[in-house]
């Protein structure tokens, strides 16, 4: 559940009372970008990397960064403190702002709308970690600039609903016979002791949690490779992992109804999951930037 205090254009107020103009371009066009930052032990996780990605998204839609990283860090910490948050995630959104009217080509010098709120993280069910999750595949129907973390998420929402309707956790997306990513996750394919993810580019969102996996895998002597992944290699994987900000890393144990590997979380997942848990604990009390 969302926690009660949000930040809207620099003011801290009850989330239930926050209001923006219906002429805001985020409402009319989805003309906005966002970030989701995990919080462990009241500390934003990988804040610098999330803010760097926010800056890249803003540059991708031709907006200047409205706040410096230290200013964003103060805003995040204020939300954590005012909400007494411990394990949670922060949602940060920047819109191009509102004009008096509706024009596809935006006027210059609009005042951006800045919004942030925080949601408590519910503990994962032990069954999810023990048994893994189901995923299905579908054609990737999203736009061509998936590296921009845009609020225009209708295609992602429709793709996510496909898995929900099928009783699965995630929809893994395929384009021209190759893996791109999940509807709201990065997908890792493990085969013969090598972790593979598709390379960065306009076709996928550069994943901050994916980079954590790469760093932790190095400490486990588990090689990582950025390379194009054919659908056949996805289906022949020994293990498949999903990485995302709100839940870290989860194992996929069935894909389109077929078992992945043994049909149970694999040995490498158990090691990377333990390493991730230890890493987040070790960061407690250290500076976020």
Long-range contacts (C-beta under 8 A, 24 or more apart in sequence): 1-119, 1-120, 2-117, 2-118, 2-119, 3-83, 3-85, 3-88, 3-117, 3-118, 3-119, 3-120, 4-83, 5-79, 5-82, 5-83, 5-117, 5-118, 6-79, 6-115, 6-116, 6-117, 6-118, 7-75, 7-78, 7-79, 7-114, 7-115, 7-116, 7-117, 8-113, 8-114, 8-115, 9-113, 9-114, 9-115, 10-114, 12-78, 12-79, 12-82, 15-117, 18-115, 18-117, 20-95, 20-98, 20-113, 20-115, 21-98, 23-98, 23-99, 23-100, 23-101, 23-102, 24-95, 24-97, 24-98, 24-113, 25-95, 25-96, 25-97, 25-98, 25-99, 25-106, 25-110, 26-93, 26-95, 26-96, 26-113, 26-151, 28-102, 29-104, 29-152, 30-150, 30-151, 30-152, 30-153, 30-154, 31-61, 31-95, 31-96, 31-106, 32-93, 32-94, 32-95, 32-96, 32-113, 32-150, 32-151, 33-57, 33-58, 33-60, 33-61, 33-63, 33-93, 33-94, 33-148, 33-149, 33-150, 33-151, 34-91, 34-92, 34-93, 34-94, 34-149, 34-150, 34-151, 35-90, 35-91, 35-92, 35-149, 36-89, 36-90, 36-91, 36-92, 36-245, 36-246, 37-76, 37-89, 37-90, 37-92, 37-245, 38-88, 38-89, 38-90, 38-121, 38-245, 38-246, 38-248, 39-80, 39-85, 39-86, 39-87, 39-88, 39-89, 39-90, 39-118, 39-121, 40-87, 40-280, 40-281, 40-283, 40-284, 41-86, 41-87, 41-280, 41-281, 41-283, 41-284, 41-285, 42-80, 42-85, 42-86, 43-283, 43-284, 43-285, 43-286, 43-288, 44-73, 44-76, 44-77, 44-80, 44-90, 44-288, 45-280, 45-283, 46-208, 46-209, 46-211, 46-212, 47-72, 47-73, 47-76, 47-288, 47-289, 48-288, 48-289, 49-208, 49-211, 50-208, 50-245, 53-149, 53-206, 53-208, 54-92, 54-94, 54-149, 56-147, 56-148, 56-206, 57-148, 57-149, 57-150, 58-94, 60-145, 60-147, 60-148, 61-96, 61-148, 61-150, 63-94, 63-96, 63-112, 66-94, 66-112, 66-114, 67-114, 69-289, 70-289, 73-288, 73-289, 75-116, 76-116, 76-288, 77-288, 79-116, 79-117, 79-118, 80-118, 83-118, 85-118, 85-120, 86-120, 87-120, 87-121, 88-118, 88-119, 88-120, 88-121, 89-118, 89-119, 89-121, 89-245, 89-246, 90-116, 90-117, 90-118, 91-115, 91-116, 91-117, 91-118, 91-119, 92-116, 93-151, 95-151, 121-246, 124-247, 128-250, 129-250, 129-251, 129-265, 129-273, 130-265, 131-253, 131-264, 131-265, 132-250, 132-251, 132-252, 132-253, 132-254, 132-260, 132-264, 132-265, 133-168, 133-169, 133-170, 133-242, 133-250, 133-251, 133-252, 133-253, 134-166, 134-167, 134-168, 134-169, 134-252, 134-253, 134-254, 134-255, 135-163, 135-168, 135-169, 135-170, 135-171, 135-172, 135-182, 135-240, 135-242, 135-252, 135-254, 135-255, 135-256, 136-162, 136-163, 136-166, 136-168, 136-170, 136-171, 136-172, 136-255, 136-256, 137-171, 137-172, 137-173, 137-174, 137-231, 137-234, 137-255, 137-256, 138-162, 138-171, 138-172, 138-173, 138-174, 139-173, 139-174, 139-175, 140-173, 140-174, 140-175, 140-180, 142-173, 144-202, 144-203, 145-202, 146-180, 146-181, 146-202, 146-203, 146-204, 146-205, 147-200, 147-201, 147-202, 147-203, 147-204, 147-205, 147-206, 149-205, 156-183, 156-184, 159-183, 160-184, 169-242, 169-250, 169-252, 170-242, 170-252, 172-234, 172-240, 172-252, 172-255, 174-231, 174-234, 175-203, 177-230, 177-231, 178-228, 178-229, 178-230, 178-231, 179-229, 179-230, 179-231, 179-233, 179-234, 180-204, 181-205, 181-207, 182-242, 182-244, 184-244, 185-242, 185-243, 185-244, 186-210, 186-242, 186-243, 186-244, 187-234, 187-240, 187-241, 187-242, 188-213, 188-240, 188-241, 188-242, 188-243, 189-229, 189-233, 189-234, 189-237, 189-239, 189-240, 190-237, 190-238, 190-239, 190-240, 190-241, 190-266, 190-268, 191-233, 191-236, 191-237, 191-238, 192-238, 193-222, 193-223, 193-268, 194-222, 194-223, 194-224, 194-225, 195-222, 195-223, 195-224, 195-225, 195-241, 195-268, 196-224, 196-225, 196-226, 196-227, 196-229, 196-233, 197-224, 197-225, 197-226, 197-229, 198-226, 198-227, 198-228, 198-229, 199-226, 199-227, 199-228, 200-226, 207-243, 207-244, 208-245, 209-243, 209-244, 209-245, 209-248, 209-249, 210-243, 212-243, 212-276, 212-279, 213-241, 213-243, 213-249, 213-272, 213-276, 216-272, 216-275, 216-276, 216-279, 217-272, 219-275, 220-268, 220-271, 220-272, 220-275, 222-268, 222-271, 222-272, 237-261, 238-266, 238-268, 239-265, 239-266, 239-268, 239-269, 241-269, 241-272, 248-273, 248-276, 248-280, 249-273, 249-276
